């Protein structure tokens, strides 16, 4: 169990990011993995993550019903 990146700010805020090739199945695997990692965090000692995201080659970026963002690398292109 792991996530590919943790974006951490000086104020203690952080986000969890999984990087997956595009397919609905891989996005789902990434999202489930993020939830498992989040559930292992001791929130008595640390804040909850500000957000969780799956960075992918999907043609679309969106927010899932569970609150996890799917971010398309193509959203940043020309």
C-alpha positions as CSV (number, residue, x, y, z in Angstrom):
1,X,0.0,0.0,0.0
2,X,1.4,3.4,-1.1
3,X,0.7,6.5,-3.0
4,X,2.9,7.9,-5.7
5,X,3.2,11.5,-4.4
6,X,2.4,13.6,-1.3
7,X,2.1,17.3,-1.8
8,X,3.0,18.9,1.5
9,X,2.7,22.5,2.6
10,X,4.5,24.3,5.4
11,X,1.3,24.8,7.3
12,X,0.8,21.0,7.6
13,X,-1.8,20.7,4.8
14,X,-1.1,17.9,2.3
15,X,-2.6,16.0,-0.6
16,X,-2.3,12.4,-1.7
17,X,-1.8,11.6,-5.4
18,X,-1.8,8.4,-7.4
19,X,-0.5,8.3,-11.0
20,X,-2.2,5.8,-13.3
21,X,-2.3,5.2,-17.0
22,X,-5.8,5.9,-18.4
23,X,-8.5,3.3,-18.1
24,X,-11.6,3.4,-15.9
25,X,-10.3,0.3,-14.2
26,X,-6.9,1.8,-13.4
27,X,-8.5,5.0,-12.1
28,X,-10.7,2.9,-9.8
29,X,-7.6,1.0,-8.5
30,X,-5.9,4.3,-7.9
31,X,-8.8,5.8,-6.0
32,X,-9.3,2.7,-3.9
33,X,-5.6,2.7,-3.0
34,X,-5.8,6.4,-1.9
35,X,-8.7,5.5,0.4
36,X,-6.7,2.7,1.9
37,X,-3.8,5.0,2.6
38,X,-6.1,7.7,4.0
39,X,-7.7,5.2,6.4
40,X,-4.2,4.4,7.8
41,X,-3.4,8.0,8.8
42,X,-3.7,8.7,12.5
43,X,-5.8,11.8,12.5
44,X,-5.2,12.4,16.2
45,X,-1.6,13.3,15.2
46,X,-2.1,14.5,11.6
47,X,-4.7,16.4,9.6
48,X,-6.9,14.7,7.0
49,X,-5.6,15.2,3.5
50,X,-6.9,18.4,1.9
51,X,-7.6,16.4,-1.3
52,X,-6.8,13.2,-3.0
53,X,-6.3,12.8,-6.7
54,X,-5.6,10.3,-9.5
55,X,-3.3,11.9,-12.1
56,X,-4.0,10.2,-15.4
57,X,-4.0,10.3,-19.2
58,X,-7.8,10.4,-19.2
59,X,-9.2,13.0,-21.7
60,X,-11.3,14.5,-18.9
61,X,-10.8,16.0,-15.4
62,X,-13.6,15.6,-12.9
63,X,-14.4,15.1,-9.2
64,X,-15.8,11.6,-8.4
65,X,-18.7,11.1,-6.1
66,X,-16.3,9.9,-3.3
67,X,-14.5,13.3,-3.5
68,X,-11.4,12.1,-5.2
69,X,-10.3,14.2,-8.2
70,X,-9.3,12.6,-11.5
71,X,-6.9,15.0,-13.1
72,X,-6.0,14.7,-16.8
73,X,-2.5,15.5,-17.8
74,X,-4.0,16.7,-21.0
75,X,-5.8,19.5,-19.1
76,X,-2.4,21.2,-18.8
77,X,-1.5,21.1,-22.5
78,X,-1.8,23.7,-25.2
